[in-house]
């Protein structure tokens, strides 16, 4: 399974926070909830707001544009669990943070 290096451990968000990361032309957000890191697409399903600039509220990432809420671990939309943003497995090795990508194309 392919992984891409997304950040250094020191760059990861603190507990209860979310942060944006770029890899090539793609943006991802990483959240820390309950001591666990999760990675999701950074784009809100509503109008494309930057989830990585939002806040964490009761385990959900709240989009800063219009308040849509996504489960930080599953990417499910709070109002409609059938809709979700893509999620990616996070792996930390030493000081490097990697996310698993499947079938994603990147442009530099």
ZIQUI-V352557 format. One record per backbone hydrogen bond with DSSP energy under -1.0 kcal/mol. NH is the residue of the N-H (numbers start at 1). CO is the residue of the C=O. If there is no record, write none. Layout:
nh	co
NH	CO
NH	CO
//
This chain:
nh	co
4	99
6	97
7	97
9	95
11	8
12	9
16	32
17	14
19	30
21	28
23	26
26	23
28	21
29	40
30	19
31	38
32	17
33	36
36	33
38	31
39	88
40	29
41	86
42	27
44	49
48	44
51	42
51	49
53	50
54	51
55	62
57	60
60	57
61	70
62	55
63	68
67	63
70	61
71	76
72	59
75	71
77	83
78	69
83	80
85	75
88	39
91	98
93	96
96	93
97	7
98	91
99	4
100	89
101	2
//
